[in-house]
Amino acid sequence: MKRSIMFAMGLLVFSTLVASATIIHVPGDYPTIQQGIDAASPDDTVLVAPATYHENIQMAEGVNLIGSGMDNTIIDGGGLNDVIKALNIN
């Protein structure tokens, strides 16, 4: 009985954490990937639609970035530095 109660409490906490995460769509919610990342909170996901994006990106701690495949989602940084920077990110 005690084990069942602990499992139920753990499941409730886990489902609350998962429910609080947001999916941000680029370009649907924000026109650029960086704007989507800047609007995201830890555990949020920035989901990038197929297209070519002309920008350089600075990742944020705890934000998930998902494209639509390397042949479909292209980030063109214009030859300037690193296209995606993840400095001091775990």
GUFIKE-88341 format. One record per atom (N, C-alpha, C, O): residue number from 1; residue in three letters; x, y, z. Coordinates in steps of 0.05 Angstrom, whole numbers, plus 32768, in hexadecimal, padded with zeros to 4 digits. Example, Ala and Ser with C-alpha at 12.3 -4.5 7.8 and 13.67 -1.06 7.14 Angstrom:
{1,ALA,{8108,7F8E,809C}}
{1,ALA,{80F6,7FA6,809C}}
{1,ALA,{8108,7FBE,809C}}
{1,ALA,{811D,7FBE,80A9}}
{2,SER,{8101,7FD3,808E}}
{2,SER,{8111,7FEB,808F}}
{2,SER,{8102,8001,809D}}
{2,SER,{810C,8017,80A1}}
This chain:
{1,MET,{8011,7FE8,8000}}
{1,MET,{8000,8000,8000}}
{1,MET,{8012,8019,8000}}
{1,MET,{800D,802C,7FF0}}
{2,LYS,{8025,801A,8012}}
{2,LYS,{8037,8031,8014}}
{2,LYS,{8046,8034,7FF9}}
{2,LYS,{804A,804B,7FF0}}
{3,ARG,{804E,801E,7FED}}
{3,ARG,{805C,801F,7FD3}}
{3,ARG,{804A,802B,7FBD}}
{3,ARG,{8053,803A,7FAC}}
{4,SER,{8031,8023,7FBD}}
{4,SER,{801E,802E,7FA9}}
{4,SER,{8019,804C,7FAD}}
{4,SER,{8017,805A,7F99}}
{5,ILE,{8018,8055,7FC5}}
{5,ILE,{8014,8071,7FCA}}
{5,ILE,{802D,8081,7FC1}}
{5,ILE,{802A,8096,7FB4}}
{6,MET,{8045,8077,7FC7}}
{6,MET,{805E,8084,7FBE}}
{6,MET,{805F,8085,7F9F}}
{6,MET,{8068,8099,7F94}}
{7,PHE,{8057,806F,7F92}}
{7,PHE,{8058,806E,7F75}}
{7,PHE,{8044,8083,7F6A}}
{7,PHE,{804B,8092,7F57}}
{8,ALA,{802C,8085,7F75}}
{8,ALA,{8018,8098,7F6C}}
{8,ALA,{8022,80B5,7F70}}
{8,ALA,{801D,80C6,7F5F}}
{9,MET,{802F,80BA,7F86}}
{9,MET,{8039,80D5,7F8B}}
{9,MET,{8050,80DC,7F77}}
{9,MET,{8051,80F2,7F6D}}
{10,GLY,{8061,80C9,7F72}}
{10,GLY,{8076,80CD,7F5E}}
{10,GLY,{806B,80D2,7F43}}
{10,GLY,{8075,80E4,7F34}}
{11,LEU,{8057,80C3,7F3B}}
{11,LEU,{804B,80C6,7F21}}
{11,LEU,{803E,80E2,7F1F}}
{11,LEU,{803F,80EF,7F0A}}
{12,LEU,{8031,80EB,7F34}}
{12,LEU,{8024,8105,7F34}}
{12,LEU,{8039,811B,7F30}}
{12,LEU,{8035,812E,7F21}}
{13,VAL,{804F,811A,7F3F}}
{13,VAL,{8065,812E,7F3C}}
{13,VAL,{8070,812D,7F20}}
{13,VAL,{8074,8142,7F14}}
{14,PHE,{8076,8116,7F15}}
{14,PHE,{8081,8113,7EFB}}
{14,PHE,{806E,811F,7EE6}}
{14,PHE,{8077,812E,7ED4}}
{15,SER,{8055,8118,7EE7}}
{15,SER,{8041,8122,7ED3}}
{15,SER,{803E,8140,7ED5}}
{15,SER,{8039,814D,7EC1}}
{16,THR,{8040,814C,7EED}}
{16,THR,{803F,8169,7EF0}}
{16,THR,{8057,8176,7EE3}}
{16,THR,{8054,818A,7ED6}}
{17,LEU,{806F,816B,7EE6}}
{17,LEU,{8086,8176,7ED9}}
{17,LEU,{8085,8174,7EBB}}
{17,LEU,{808B,8187,7EAE}}
{18,VAL,{807C,815E,7EB1}}
{18,VAL,{8079,815A,7E94}}
{18,VAL,{8064,816D,7E89}}
{18,VAL,{8068,8179,7E73}}
{19,ALA,{804E,8170,7E97}}
{19,ALA,{8038,8181,7E8E}}
{19,ALA,{8041,819F,7E8D}}
{19,ALA,{8035,81AE,7E7D}}
{20,SER,{8054,81A7,7E9D}}
{20,SER,{805D,81C3,7E9D}}
{20,SER,{806F,81CA,7E86}}
{20,SER,{8074,81E1,7E81}}
{21,ALA,{807B,81B6,7E79}}
{21,ALA,{808C,81BC,7E62}}
{21,ALA,{807C,81C5,7E4A}}
{21,ALA,{8065,81BC,7E46}}
{22,THR,{8087,81D7,7E3B}}
{22,THR,{8079,81E3,7E24}}
{22,THR,{8088,81DC,7E0A}}
{22,THR,{80A1,81D9,7E0A}}
{23,ILE,{807A,81D8,7DF5}}
{23,ILE,{8086,81D5,7DDA}}
{23,ILE,{8082,81EF,7DCB}}
{23,ILE,{806C,81F9,7DC8}}
{24,ILE,{8098,81FB,7DC3}}
{24,ILE,{8098,8214,7DB4}}
{24,ILE,{809E,820D,7D97}}
{24,ILE,{80B2,8200,7D91}}
{25,HIS,{808D,8216,7D85}}
{25,HIS,{808F,8210,7D69}}
{25,HIS,{809C,8227,7D5A}}
{25,HIS,{8093,823E,7D5C}}
{26,VAL,{80B1,8221,7D4A}}
{26,VAL,{80BD,8235,7D39}}
{26,VAL,{80B9,822C,7D1D}}
{26,VAL,{80C0,8215,7D16}}
{27,PRO,{80AD,823C,7D0C}}
{27,PRO,{80A7,8258,7D0F}}
{27,PRO,{808B,825E,7D18}}
{27,PRO,{8083,8275,7D18}}
{28,GLY,{807B,824B,7D20}}
{28,GLY,{805F,8250,7D28}}
{28,GLY,{805C,8263,7D3F}}
{28,GLY,{804C,8275,7D3D}}
{29,ASP,{806B,825E,7D55}}
{29,ASP,{8068,826F,7D6C}}
{29,ASP,{807C,8287,7D6C}}
{29,ASP,{8076,829D,7D75}}
{30,TYR,{8094,8282,7D61}}
{30,TYR,{80A9,8296,7D5F}}
{30,TYR,{80B6,8293,7D44}}
{30,TYR,{80BA,827D,7D3B}}
{31,PRO,{80BD,82A9,7D37}}
{31,PRO,{80C8,82A7,7D1C}}
{31,PRO,{80E4,829D,7D1A}}
{31,PRO,{80EC,8292,7D05}}
{32,THR,{80F4,82A0,7D30}}
{32,THR,{810F,8296,7D2F}}
{32,THR,{8114,8281,7D45}}
{32,THR,{8105,8280,7D59}}
{33,ILE,{8128,8270,7D41}}
{33,ILE,{812F,825C,7D55}}
{33,ILE,{8138,826A,7D6F}}
{33,ILE,{8130,8261,7D85}}
{34,GLN,{8148,827F,7D6C}}
{34,GLN,{8152,828D,7D84}}
{34,GLN,{813C,8299,7D95}}
{34,GLN,{813C,8298,7DAD}}
{35,GLN,{8128,82A4,7D88}}
{35,GLN,{8111,82AF,7D96}}
{35,GLN,{8102,8299,7DA5}}
{35,GLN,{80F8,829D,7DBB}}
{36,GLY,{8100,8282,7D99}}
{36,GLY,{80F3,826B,7DA6}}
{36,GLY,{8103,8262,7DBE}}
{36,GLY,{80F7,825C,7DD3}}
{37,ILE,{811D,8261,7DBB}}
{37,ILE,{812F,8259,7DD2}}
{37,ILE,{812D,826E,7DE8}}
{37,ILE,{812B,8266,7E00}}
{38,ASP,{812D,8287,7DE1}}
{38,ASP,{812C,829D,7DF5}}
{38,ASP,{8112,829C,7E04}}
{38,ASP,{8111,82A4,7E1C}}
{39,ALA,{80FC,8294,7DF7}}
{39,ALA,{80E2,8293,7E05}}
{39,ALA,{80DE,8279,7E15}}
{39,ALA,{80CC,8278,7E26}}
{40,ALA,{80EF,8266,7E11}}
{40,ALA,{80EC,824C,7E1F}}
{40,ALA,{80F7,824D,7E3B}}
{40,ALA,{8108,825C,7E42}}
{41,SER,{80EC,823B,7E4B}}
{41,SER,{80F5,8236,7E67}}
{41,SER,{8102,821B,7E68}}
{41,SER,{80FE,820B,7E55}}
{42,PRO,{8111,8215,7E7D}}
{42,PRO,{811D,81FA,7E7F}}
{42,PRO,{8107,81E4,7E7C}}
{42,PRO,{80F1,81E7,7E87}}
{43,ASP,{810E,81CF,7E6E}}
{43,ASP,{80FD,81B8,7E68}}
{43,ASP,{80EA,81BE,7E51}}
{43,ASP,{80DB,81AB,7E48}}
{44,ASP,{80E9,81D6,7E46}}
{44,ASP,{80D9,81DB,7E2E}}
{44,ASP,{80E7,81D1,7E16}}
{44,ASP,{80FF,81CC,7E16}}
{45,THR,{80D8,81CC,7E00}}
{45,THR,{80E3,81C3,7DE7}}
{45,THR,{80DD,81D7,7DD1}}
{45,THR,{80C7,81E0,7DCE}}
{46,VAL,{80F2,81DE,7DC2}}
{46,VAL,{80EF,81EF,7DAA}}
{46,VAL,{80EF,81DC,7D93}}
{46,VAL,{8103,81D0,7D8C}}
{47,LEU,{80D8,81DA,7D85}}
{47,LEU,{80D4,81C8,7D6F}}
{47,LEU,{80D6,81D8,7D55}}
{47,LEU,{80C5,81EA,7D50}}
{48,VAL,{80EA,81D3,7D44}}
{48,VAL,{80EF,81E3,7D2D}}
{48,VAL,{80E5,81D5,7D14}}
{48,VAL,{80EC,81BE,7D0E}}
{49,ALA,{80D5,81E3,7D05}}
{49,ALA,{80C9,81D8,7CEC}}
{49,ALA,{80DE,81D8,7CD6}}
{49,ALA,{80F2,81E6,7CD7}}
{50,PRO,{80D9,81C7,7CC1}}
{50,PRO,{80EC,81C6,7CAB}}
{50,PRO,{80EE,81E1,7C9D}}
{50,PRO,{80DA,81ED,7C95}}
{51,ALA,{8106,81EA,7C99}}
{51,ALA,{810C,8203,7C8B}}
{51,ALA,{812A,8209,7C8E}}
{51,ALA,{8138,81FA,7C9B}}
{52,THR,{8133,821E,7C81}}
{52,THR,{814E,8228,7C85}}
{52,THR,{814C,8241,7C96}}
{52,THR,{813E,8254,7C8E}}
{53,TYR,{815A,8241,7CAC}}
{53,TYR,{815A,8258,7CBF}}
{53,TYR,{8175,8265,7CBE}}
{53,TYR,{818A,8258,7CC0}}
{54,HIS,{8175,8280,7CB9}}
{54,HIS,{818E,828F,7CB7}}
{54,HIS,{8193,829E,7CD1}}
{54,HIS,{818A,82B4,7CD5}}
{55,GLU,{81A1,8290,7CE3}}
{55,GLU,{81A6,829C,7CFE}}
{55,GLU,{81BC,828B,7D0C}}
{55,GLU,{81C3,8275,7D03}}
{56,ASN,{81C7,8297,7D21}}
{56,ASN,{81D8,8288,7D33}}
{56,ASN,{81C9,8286,7D4D}}
{56,ASN,{81BA,8298,7D54}}
{57,ILE,{81CE,8270,7D5C}}
{57,ILE,{81BD,826A,7D73}}
{57,ILE,{81CE,8267,7D8C}}
{57,ILE,{81E4,825B,7D8C}}
{58,GLN,{81C4,8272,7DA2}}
{58,GLN,{81D0,826E,7DBD}}
{58,GLN,{81BC,825D,7DCD}}
{58,GLN,{81A6,8266,7DD3}}
{59,MET,{81C3,8244,7DD3}}
{59,MET,{81B1,8233,7DE2}}
{59,MET,{81AE,823D,7DFF}}
{59,MET,{81BE,824D,7E09}}
{60,ALA,{8198,8234,7E0B}}
{60,ALA,{8192,823B,7E27}}
{60,ALA,{8191,8221,7E37}}
{60,ALA,{8189,820C,7E2D}}
{61,GLU,{8199,8223,7E50}}
{61,GLU,{8199,820C,7E63}}
{61,GLU,{817E,81FF,7E65}}
{61,GLU,{816A,820C,7E6A}}
{62,GLY,{817D,81E4,7E60}}
{62,GLY,{8165,81D5,7E65}}
{62,GLY,{8150,81D6,7E4E}}
{62,GLY,{813B,81C9,7E50}}
{63,VAL,{8156,81E4,7E39}}
{63,VAL,{8143,81E6,7E22}}
{63,VAL,{814B,81D1,7E0E}}
{63,VAL,{8162,81CE,7E07}}
{64,ASN,{8137,81C3,7E04}}
{64,ASN,{813B,81AE,7DEF}}
{64,ASN,{8136,81BB,7DD4}}
{64,ASN,{8122,81C8,7DD0}}
{65,LEU,{8147,81B6,7DC1}}
{65,LEU,{8145,81C0,7DA6}}
{65,LEU,{8142,81A8,7D93}}
{65,LEU,{8155,8197,7D92}}
{66,ILE,{812C,81A7,7D84}}
{66,ILE,{8127,8190,7D73}}
{66,ILE,{8120,819B,7D57}}
{66,ILE,{810E,81AB,7D54}}
{67,GLY,{812F,8192,7D43}}
{67,GLY,{8129,8199,7D27}}
{67,GLY,{811A,8183,7D1A}}
{67,GLY,{8111,8170,7D27}}
{68,SER,{8116,8186,7D00}}
{68,SER,{8107,8172,7CF0}}
{68,SER,{8119,8161,7CDF}}
{68,SER,{8111,8157,7CCA}}
{69,GLY,{8132,815D,7CE8}}
{69,GLY,{8145,814C,7CDA}}
{69,GLY,{815A,815E,7CCC}}
{69,GLY,{8154,8174,7CC4}}
{70,MET,{8172,8153,7CC9}}
{70,MET,{8188,8164,7CBE}}
{70,MET,{8185,816B,7CA1}}
{70,MET,{8191,817E,7C98}}
{71,ASP,{8174,815D,7C92}}
{71,ASP,{816F,8165,7C77}}
{71,ASP,{8158,8178,7C74}}
{71,ASP,{8153,8184,7C5F}}
{72,ASN,{8149,817C,7C8A}}
{72,ASN,{8130,818C,7C89}}
{72,ASN,{8133,81A6,7C98}}
{72,ASN,{8127,81BA,7C90}}
{73,THR,{8141,81A7,7CAE}}
{73,THR,{8145,81BE,7CBE}}
{73,THR,{8162,81C7,7CBC}}
{73,THR,{8174,81B9,7CC6}}
{74,ILE,{8167,81DD,7CB0}}
{74,ILE,{8182,81E7,7CAB}}
{74,ILE,{8186,8201,7CB9}}
{74,ILE,{8175,8214,7CB6}}
{75,ILE,{819B,8204,7CC8}}
{75,ILE,{81A2,821D,7CD5}}
{75,ILE,{81BB,8228,7CC7}}
{75,ILE,{81D1,821C,7CC9}}
{76,ASP,{81B8,823D,7CB9}}
{76,ASP,{81CE,824A,7CAA}}
{76,ASP,{81D7,8262,7CBA}}
{76,ASP,{81CA,8277,7CBB}}
{77,GLY,{81EE,825F,7CC6}}
{77,GLY,{81FA,8275,7CD6}}
{77,GLY,{8209,828A,7CC6}}
{77,GLY,{8215,829C,7CD1}}
{78,GLY,{8209,8287,7CAC}}
{78,GLY,{8216,829B,7C9B}}
{78,GLY,{8234,829B,7C9D}}
{78,GLY,{8241,82AE,7C96}}
{79,GLY,{8240,8285,7CA7}}
{79,GLY,{825D,8283,7CAA}}
{79,GLY,{8268,8293,7CC1}}
{79,GLY,{8281,8296,7CC3}}
{80,LEU,{8257,829C,7CD3}}
{80,LEU,{8260,82AC,7CEA}}
{80,LEU,{8262,829B,7D03}}
{80,LEU,{824D,8292,7D0E}}
{81,ASN,{827A,8296,7D0D}}
{81,ASN,{827E,8287,7D26}}
{81,ASN,{8270,826C,7D26}}
{81,ASN,{826C,8260,7D11}}
{82,ASP,{8268,8263,7D3E}}
{82,ASP,{8259,824A,7D41}}
{82,ASP,{823C,824F,7D3B}}
{82,ASP,{8230,8263,7D43}}
{83,VAL,{822F,823C,7D2E}}
{83,VAL,{8213,823F,7D28}}
{83,VAL,{8202,823C,7D41}}
{83,VAL,{81EF,824B,7D45}}
{84,ILE,{8209,8228,7D51}}
{84,ILE,{81FB,8224,7D6B}}
{84,ILE,{820F,8224,7D81}}
{84,ILE,{8222,8215,7D82}}
{85,LYS,{820C,8237,7D94}}
{85,LYS,{821D,8238,7DAB}}
{85,LYS,{820F,822D,7DC3}}
{85,LYS,{81F7,8233,7DC8}}
{86,ALA,{821D,821E,7DD3}}
{86,ALA,{8212,8212,7DEC}}
{86,ALA,{8226,8216,7E02}}
{86,ALA,{822E,8202,7E0F}}
{87,LEU,{822F,822E,7E06}}
{87,LEU,{8243,8234,7E1B}}
{87,LEU,{8237,8231,7E37}}
{87,LEU,{8222,823B,7E3C}}
{88,ASN,{8246,8224,7E48}}
{88,ASN,{823D,8220,7E64}}
{88,ASN,{8222,8212,7E67}}
{88,ASN,{8213,8218,7E79}}
{89,ILE,{821C,8201,7E54}}
{89,ILE,{8203,81F2,7E54}}
{89,ILE,{8209,81D5,7E5C}}
{89,ILE,{821B,81C9,7E51}}
{90,ASN,{81FA,81CA,7E6F}}
{90,ASN,{81FE,81AE,7E77}}
{90,ASN,{81EE,819C,7E65}}
{90,ASN,{81EF,8184,7E68}}
